[in-house]
């Protein structure tokens, strides 16, 4: 038992001897648990919840349609902006809006007859991002409520006047109901007297083209690919420190080779490794789950290259700050989890609170995930890849410069 206790004490001393590694062991789970509790509303209500971006195209311009738009705009859960139809379609396709609603011309004049199951109900176009289907359903429910509320705010006489202009037969069914609301249903006994939702919807999932269905595996492979490529960069940094401890770097410098040359060679080999992993992932996704590059193939390849380069320099930077393999491993795991979490690799970034969505543009993985989504199921062109590529290369240059300036060659230095 004495030897057993001694072994336990030794292991505990080793664990607590590296203060930075111990700190990461506690900080990482606290931060991640706090993050998920926050974004899913744990204990704080929904005041900071993400507002659903909605575009409304009012092609009617009637007092009724304006009132509906006003009520939708006042919704705390929605971020409503006016738009025209083509701009709304483009915004939904690019992921800048979750839903676009187009109120057709003549909506206010014909909706009263639609209330009584007229076959000529006005048709509201609903364009939605298929990756945000739940939000689309929520927006449609809110719209239906506000349409009925707006109509309910009007007197029955207003409905009668609208019905007379659109369908005289509807007025005939309505007239008894003005004196006795129950009579609006019982007076005729056919389907024309039964109140229904006064409009119909034409829903369209906006993807890369007609007949192309949303494939959720595209996003999941992008997110998990980004995360595990970051883990590859972590192992590269740890391997670099192990080589330094064994004196390999001293022998390489005696060649002589500059620090920049040695580190850049490591960066290139890590980039190639990451590219191979990404290629295998998406080939598997294509063969097994039907994931296609619906957008620019050149843009997709360039994003993969830029992200692989960024990951390689990220691994070098973590090694430069970690100092020892043990500390670097804990620091790299923490940084990788934070990058994956905030970059939308685990859960889509659109569920984040508004302030956090804006903040995560400084996270390189956000650009990688969004860029891969754009080139796969969104089917966007090369121009949509330029932004993510530029930002990833900027992060690559920043990480690489810091790594070269901070990396120490001596294992005890």
N, C-alpha and C positions, 0 to 999 in steps of 0.2 A: 504493500500500500504506500510505503514511503516513496518508492520509485515511481509509482503511478501518479502520486500528487506532484512530485517533482517535474514529471513530464508535462502535466497540465499547466503548472506555473510557468514552465519554460515557453509553452505555446502562447500563453496569455501575454507574457513579456514581449515576445516577438511581435505579436499583433499590435500591442500598444506602443511599441518602440518607434514606429513610423507615424508621427502625429498627423501628417497630411492624409495618409491612407485611412487612418481611423476616422478623421473628420469626414472624408468622402463616404465612408460606410454608413454614417448616420445622416449626413445631409441629403444624399441621393434619394433614399426612400421617403424622407420627410417632404422634399420638394415635389416629387412625383405624386405622392398621395394628396398633397395640398392642391396641386394643379388640377387633378381630376375632380376632387371635391368641389373646387371653385367653379370649373366650367360646367359641371352638371348641377350646380345650384345648391350644394350642400350647406344648409343652415343659413343662407343669406337671402332667400327669396329669389325673384327673377328680375330685379332692377337692372342688373348689369348684363342680362342675357343678350345674345346676339340678335339684332333685328334683321328680319328677312328682307333682303333688297327686292323690291317689286317695282316694275315699270307699268304705268297705265297709259293706254292710248285711247283718248276720248274722241272718237270719230263722230259722236252725236252732238255734243255741245248743248244739250237740253238742260233745263233746270234740274231734272231728275238725275241725269248723269253727273252733273257738277256736284250735286249733293252727295252722291255715292262716292265720288272721288274725294270729296272733303272728309267724309267719314272714314274712308280707308286711310287717308293721310294722317288722321288723328289717332290711329291705332298705335299703341306703344310697342307692339311686337313687330310692326312693319316699318320699313324705310321706303316710303313711296315717292317716286319721282315721275313727272310726265315725260312722255316720249312719243316719237312717231313709230309706225309699225316696223319699218326696216331696221331702224336703229335698235329697237327693242329686240328684234330677232337676233341681231348681231351681238348684243350685250349678253343675252341668255346663252348663246353658243360659246362665248368666250368665258363664261362663268362669272361675269360681273353682276348679273342679276339672277335670282332664283326663278322668278316667274314674271311673265309679261301678260297683262290683261288688255284686250282690245274691245272696247264698248262700241258696237256698230252704229252707223248712222240710222236714225229712225227708232232707236232703242226706247226713248221716252214716249213716243207716240204709239208704239205697238205693244208695249209691255203689259198694259192693262188687259188686253184681250188674251195675252199669254197666261195671265193669272188664272183664267178659266179654261185652261187646257186647249187653247186654240192651236191648230196645226201650224200656224204661222208665227210661232214664238221667235223672238229675236235670238240670234246666235252670238254668244260671247266667245271670242277666240282666246284660248289659254295656251301660251307658249311656256314650257317649263324645262328646267335643267333636270335630266333624268337621274342625276346623282343626288338630287334634292327633292325626291318625289314626296316625302312626308311633308315638307314645307309647302309644296304645291297644293296638297290636299287641305292643309290648314288655311292657306290663302283663299282657296275656293269656298271653304265653309264661311270664312269671314265675309267674303263678297256676298254670298247668298243672304247672310244675316242683315247686311247693310241695305241690300236691295229691298228686302221685305220691310225693313224698318223705314226706309225712305217712302215706300208706298203706303205704309201704315200711318205715316205722319200726315198724309193727305186725307181729306174728307172723302167719303164715298161718292160725293157729287163730283169730285175731281176725277175719280176713276171712271165714273159714268160718262163724263165728257170725253175722256180719252178713248173709252170703248166705242162711243158713238162715231168718232172719227175713224177708228181702225176697223170696227166690226159691229154693225148695228145689231146683229143677233145677240151679241154679248150684252148690250144694254138691256135687251128684253129680259135676259136672265137675271140681270142685276137689279132691275127696278123693284121687284118685291123685297129684295134683300136690303134696300135702303131703309124701308120701314121696319122690316123684320129680318135681321141678318141671317137667321136660320133659313128663311125663305130663299136665300140665294142658292142654297143647295137643294131644297125640297121642291121648289117651284117647277123645275123641269125634270129632275130625276135622271137626266142623261149625263154623259161625261163632261159636257160643256159647262155644267154648273158646279163642278167639283174643283175647288181651289188647288192649284199646283204651283211649283216654282215657276215663275213667269218667264223664264228664259231657258235656253239650253246652252251647253258649252261644246266647243270644238277643241279638244285637247290635242296638243302636238308636242312630243318630246323632241327637243332640238339637239340633234347629234351632227355628225359630219356630213350627212346627206340623206336623201330620201331612201327609205328602206333599210337604213343602217341603225341597228339597235344598240342601246347602251350596254356595254360589257363591264360589269363591276370588277372583274378580275384585272382589268387594265390598271385601275387605281391601286388595288391591293398589291400587285406586283411592283408597281412604281414605288409605293411606300416602303414595302419590305426590302426591295432591292436597295433603296437609298440607305436604310438602316444598316443592313448587313455589309454594304460596301464601307460604311463608316467603321464598322468593327474590323474590317480588313485593314483600314488605315491605322487603327489602334495597334493591331498586331505588328504592323510595319515599324511603328515608333518603338514599341517594346523590343523588337528584334534588334533595332539599331542600338539601343542602350546595352543590350546583352553583348553585342559585338564590341562595344566600347569597353565594357568591363573586362572582356577577355584580351584586350590589347590589340585587336585586329585593326582598329582605326589608326593606331600609332604606326603600325607596319605599312598601312596604305599611304599614310602621309609621308613616309620616308621615300616614296617613289620618285620624286615628290608630286603630290596632287593637292590642289587647293581644296579648301572646305566646300566652296560652291560647287566644284566639279563632283566631289564625292556625294554631296547631298542631292544634287540634281540627278545623278545616275540612279540614286535610290528612288527619287521621285518618279522617274520615267518607268522603272521596273514596276513600281507600285501602280502606276497608271495603267500599264498594260494588263496587270493582274486584275484590276477592277473592271476594265473593259471586257475581259474574258468572262468574268462572273456575270456582268449585266447581259452580255450576249446570250449566255446559256439560259439565264432566267427568262428572257423574253422569247427565246426560241421555244422553250418549254411551254410558256404561256400561249404562244401561237399554236403549237401543235395540239395541246391538251384542252385549252379553254377558248381557243378561237380569238385570242387578242390580236388585233391588227394595228399596224401603223397607218391610221386613216389620214393623217396629215402629211407633213413633209418628212420624207425619209432622211434627207440631208440634215434637216433641223433636229430630228431625233438623234442621229449619230453624233452631231456636234454637241448636243446637250450631254450625252453620255460621256464624251471625251472631256468636256469642261468639268463635269462633276467628278470624274475619275481623277483628274489633275488636282482639283480642289481637295479631294479626300486624301491624296498622297501628301500634300503639303500640310493638311490638318494633322496627320499622323506625326510628321516631323515636328510640328509646333508643340503638340502634346508632349513629345519626348523631350523637347528643349525645356519646357516648363516643369516636367515631372522630375527630371534628374536621375531617378533610380527606376528600375523596372517595376518594383512593387508600387511605388507612388504613382507612376505613370499609368499603370493598369487601372487603379481606382479612379484617377482623374479622367482617363479616356472613357471609361464606362459611363461616368457621370455626364461628361460632355456629349457623348454619343446619344444617351437617352434624352438629354435635354434637347439636342438638335432634332432628334426624331419626333419628340413630343410636340415641340413648337412648330416644326416644319410641316405638320399635317401628315406624317407618315403613319401614325397610329389612328387618329381620328381626323376627319376633314377639318381644315382650318375654318370653314365657314360657321362651325358651331361655337367658335371662340367668341368671347365678348368683343364688342367693336374696338375698344382700345387695344386689345391684344392682337386682333387681326392686323391693325396698322403697325404694331410693334414688330411682328414677326417678319416683316420685309427685310430685317437685318439678319435673319437666319438663313444661311445658304441652302439648307435643305428645303425651305419653302419654295425657293426658285426652282430647285431640281424637281420636286414633286409636281408643282404646277406646270413646269415645262414639259415633263413627260406626259402628263394628262393631256396637254394641248396637242401634242404630236400623235397621241394614240387615239382615244375614243372621241375627243373633241374635234379632231380632224382639221386643225388650223394649219395655216401655211407657214413658210419659212420666216416671214416677218414676225410672227408671234414667238419664234424661238430666239430672236436676237436679244431681247431683254434678259431672259434667263441665262443665256450663254455669256453675255457681257458681265452680269453680276457674279456668276460663278468664277469667271476668269479674274475678276477684281478680287474676290475672296482668296483665290489661289495665289495671286501676287502678294497680297497682304500677309497671308499665313506663311508663304515661303520666305518673304523678306524677314519677318520676325524670327522664323526658325533659324535662318542662317546667322542672324546677328546674335542670337542668344545661345546657340548650341555650344556646349563646352566639350573639348576633346578628352580631357582627363576625367577618368571615372570618379575620382575623388575631388575634382576641381570645383 
